[in-house]
Each structure stands twice: as C-alpha cells, then as structure tokens.
C-alpha cells in the first residue's frame, strides 16, 4: 500500500511561500476573516490544513486579483457559505472571455426554457 505524500498540516512559512503572501498578512487575515482560524500546536505555532489553504487562496484571489475590499471579500465568502471549493469554482469562471460568456448565456437560455417546460407540466 502506498502512503499519500500530502501532509495534514502546514506551517505558516510553508503556506506563505505557497500562496505568495507574507506571514504577517496571513496573521492579519485571521483577524479579518472569522472563518479562518488555523489550529495551533503545543508550541503555539499555527498549523494550516488543506481546507485553510484553499480558503486563503480564495481570499488572496478576491483581494489581489478581483480587487475586493476586505469587507467585500468577507461578504463574498459568506455568500458561498465559506466553502473554499465553491469559491474557487466561482472565481475561475472566465466572464471576460467573450466566447465563454456567450456559452454561459446560451446555457442560461436553455435552462430558462427547460424551467418553463417543467412549470407548464
């Protein structure tokens, strides 16, 4: 049987390097985003789980790429029930690409037509 090479917990330094944000920024985000609360080990060092890292990536994307304010990012996270997977999926939808925007509009139109057919039954 092969062991998984994925760690269960990561240090603040490892997470900082991974998501390209200084450790003091991660500590600040903890004060601003109540959902973000990494556990601390016996020595008092923060230990981040994969879920915490996904949430941090989403926060970083909202703040640095999407240019949300802290309050706006907090609202957006609440909108998705703080689920990092849903947030990541929503943030990866490329609305700026005209072809994809047209595909999304076409899909929406098809769904609306299907909804009308179901309601007519």
Secondary structure, DSSP 8 states (H G I E B T S, - for coil): -------S-B-HHHHHHHHT--HHHHHHHHHH-TT---EE-TTS-EEB-HHHHHHHHHHHIIIIIS---HHHHHHHHHHTTT-HHHHHHHHT--TT-HHHHHHHHHHHHHHHHHHHHHHH-
